[in-house]
């Protein structure tokens, strides 16, 4: 759900949650509000091409978990249609799966892993492998 320029990702499932977001929605987003339990594994499918993510942060509401603090091993951003992905001035919590995309990353960080066609980056990487098994810390 989008309110103004804030995208809200909401689920009560404590184990596994899949969200679908359009590339156009992400382009207009200035913040993502996360409303889901800390124990859930999160897959965010982003459909469309090209994809641009820039200058937005992540928010949590009272009683819910902040995506930045969620174990990055439990978050995957999936870009199945993207041929080009641009990430500017932000940190990405979790792994990025963009196997067909040429990725440009500038001034930020990724806490996860990256699968892409190619990479041009001025970005900081913190390696956290995605793990589907919820029992692995």
C-alpha positions in Angstrom: 0.0 0.0 0.0 1.3 3.5 -0.9 0.4 6.6 1.1 1.9 9.7 -0.3 5.5 8.6 -1.0 5.6 6.0 1.7 5.3 2.3 0.7 3.9 0.1 3.5 4.8 -3.6 3.6 2.5 -5.3 6.0 2.0 -8.9 7.1 1.3 -10.8 10.3 2.9 -14.1 9.2 5.7 -14.9 11.6 7.4 -17.3 9.1 7.4 -16.3 5.5 6.0 -13.2 3.6 6.1 -12.3 -0.1 5.5 -8.8 -1.3 5.1 -7.6 -4.9 6.0 -4.0 -5.8 6.2 -2.3 -9.2 9.3 -0.6 -10.4 7.2 2.6 -10.9 6.1 2.5 -7.2 9.7 2.2 -6.0 10.8 5.1 -8.2 8.2 7.4 -6.4 9.0 6.1 -2.9 10.8 8.1 -0.3 10.3 5.7 2.6 9.3 2.1 3.2 7.4 1.3 6.4 7.8 -2.3 7.6 4.9 -3.9 9.5 5.8 -7.6 10.0 7.2 -9.8 12.8 10.9 -10.0 13.4 10.9 -13.7 12.8 9.6 -13.7 9.2 11.6 -14.4 6.1 10.8 -11.6 3.5 10.8 -11.8 -0.3 10.2 -8.5 -2.1 9.4 -9.1 -5.8 10.0 -6.0 -7.8 8.4 -6.2 -11.3 9.2 -4.0 -14.2 12.2 -2.4 -15.9 14.2 -0.3 -15.4 14.3 -0.1 -11.6 15.5 2.9 -9.7 15.8 3.1 -5.9 17.2 6.3 -4.4 17.4 8.4 -1.3 14.8 6.5 0.8 14.9 4.9 4.2 13.1 2.2 6.1 10.7 2.9 9.0 9.1 0.7 11.6 5.9 1.3 13.5 5.4 0.5 17.2 5.2 -3.2 17.8 6.8 -4.1 14.5 10.3 -4.8 13.3 12.5 -2.4 11.5 13.8 -4.0 8.2 17.2 -2.5 8.8 17.5 -4.6 12.0 15.9 -7.8 10.6 18.5 -10.4 10.0 19.8 -9.7 6.5 19.9 -13.4 5.9 16.1 -13.4 5.9 15.5 -10.7 3.3 15.7 -11.0 -0.5 14.9 -8.4 -3.1 14.0 -10.2 -6.3 14.1 -8.3 -9.7 13.1 -11.0 -12.2 12.4 -8.6 -15.1 15.0 -5.9 -14.6 17.6 -5.3 -17.2 18.8 -2.2 -15.4 18.9 -1.5 -11.7 20.1 1.7 -10.1 20.6 2.2 -6.4 21.7 5.6 -5.2 22.3 7.0 -1.7 20.7 4.3 0.4 21.5 1.1 2.2 19.8 -2.1 1.2 19.0 -4.6 4.0 19.1 -8.1 2.5 20.3 -9.8 -0.7 19.6 -8.7 -4.3 18.7 -11.2 -7.0 18.8 -9.4 -10.4 20.3 -12.0 -12.7 19.5 -10.1 -16.0 20.3 -6.6 -14.7 23.2 -4.3 -15.2 23.4 -2.8 -11.7 24.7 0.7 -10.9 25.2 1.4 -7.2 26.4 4.7 -5.7 26.9 6.0 -2.2 25.3 3.4 0.1 25.6 -0.2 1.4 24.2 -3.6 0.9 23.8 -6.0 3.8 23.5 -9.3 1.9 24.7 -10.7 -1.4 24.2 -9.6 -5.0 23.5 -11.7 -8.1 23.5 -9.6 -11.2 24.5 -9.6 -14.9 27.0 -6.9 -14.2 28.0 -4.4 -11.5 29.3 -0.8 -11.6 29.6 0.3 -7.9 30.8 2.9 -5.5 29.0 1.1 -2.8 29.9 -0.7 0.4 29.1 -4.5 0.7 28.6 -6.4 3.9 28.3 -10.1 3.1 25.3 -11.9 4.6 24.2 -15.0 2.6 20.5 -15.5 2.2 19.2 -18.6 4.1 15.8 -20.1 3.6 16.0 -22.2 6.7 14.5 -20.1 9.5 16.4 -22.1 12.1 19.8 -20.8 11.0 20.9 -17.7 12.9 
